[in-house]
Amino acid sequence: MAISMLDLKSEYAQIKNEIDTAVKDVLASGAFILGPNVSAFEKEFAQYTGVKHAVGVASGTDALFLSLKAIGIGQGDEVITSPLTFFATSEAISYTGAKPIFVDVDPATHNIDASKIEKAVTKKTKAIIPVHLWGLPADMDPVMRIAKQHGLSVVEDCAQAAGAQYNSKRTGSMGTTGCFSFFPTKNLGCYGDGGMITTDDDNIYERLKLLHLHGSKSRGIHEMIGYNSRLDEIQAAILRIKLRYLDKWNDLRRKNAAHYTSVFSSAGIKCPAEPKGLRHVYHQYTVEVPNRETVMKKLSEKGVPAFVYYPNPLHLQKAYDDLGYKKGDMPASERIGDAMLSIPVHPELSEDSVKMIADRLAEAVK
Ligand SMILES: Cc1ncc(COP(=O)(O)O)c(C=O)c1O
């Protein structure tokens, strides 16, 4: 069977009966917006993450944007983040009117280099968005220490890291808020768009409840100008089921990744790091290879898919020309952008496929 970067059809086949029943129940209930599945999933997700509150929203992008709004970030403020991430991370900052300030990544982990954050803090800095890229938690202890010293909020971008852990704390439980995406390709994905914000802060929670629902807590009363950003009831019903499988699926991803790393470490391929105390969930297994185009061509000839997610770091995107960054400003992100390559690591891969992918990539870099 052909190998694909993702296999959502096989994943669905495994849980079809449960999903079909849950979706039919919602259809029969006639409760499509903010029904019992949304509130139950918010509670279950908060408990899973180890926080007091969770608010379902329409996407991961909205989770980031609404978090920043709830914290009070706007025009004239600066928010520090990584340039090696999906565009939505900085886009959410820009939506508020604030300015994204990029800090280069640690070449070992592909996550924001905490030792470079302090130099980027100014009087205008209001928050840091560490991104747990590929499913590996960013180095949160120094991030939280710097935030505390300078009175900054921390918005964790957990879009790729549901279930990952940093010294036994789940992603989404360390910052002011944690922002999750349930985009179908994520390691916890729904069947459309969806997102979640987690927080321990009662005031932020109250503001999020208002912001995501037209500024209203009771019908007909609007306390502020808000937005329409809700997690859909059908998606919540699907996610309640998928959450029960998340740890098992993450373990399978880890098993596939362990095989890759065992083969690649001696083959001249830079493998993903997993610093001590961290639990990587391998939303993506991303390596660095020399001569990437040649390697990709060889892989494709052997039927092995591979994908380059963020070849152009955000500080060099046309949309951010006005920020004045230039090539060379973020050397680690730029170098990684030229060398990185993601290969399939999803839980539906057979052992034979994992072995085949590992062998083909090891051969391709020779
Ligand atoms: C790191 C990161 N942040 C934010 C997002 C935005 O999430 P969504 O697509 O649900 O808006 C994504 C995924 O798309 C992502 O990978």
The ligand as a Gaussian input file, in Angstrom:
#p B3LYP/6-31G(d) Opt

LIG

0 1
 C        2.290000      26.104000      15.303000
 C        0.899000      26.416000      14.848000
 N        0.269000      27.494000      15.356000
 C       -0.982000      27.805000      15.000000
 C       -1.677000      27.038000      14.100000
 C       -3.042000      27.484000      13.679000
 O       -4.039000      26.539000      13.939000
 P       -5.378000      26.508000      13.048000
 O       -5.016000      25.983000      11.696000
 O       -6.276000      25.591000      13.806000
 O       -5.913000      27.889000      12.995000
 C       -1.059000      25.894000      13.554000
 C       -1.725000      24.964000      12.621000
 O       -2.284000      25.147000      11.648000
 C        0.263000      25.585000      13.921000
 O        0.896000      24.520000      13.420000

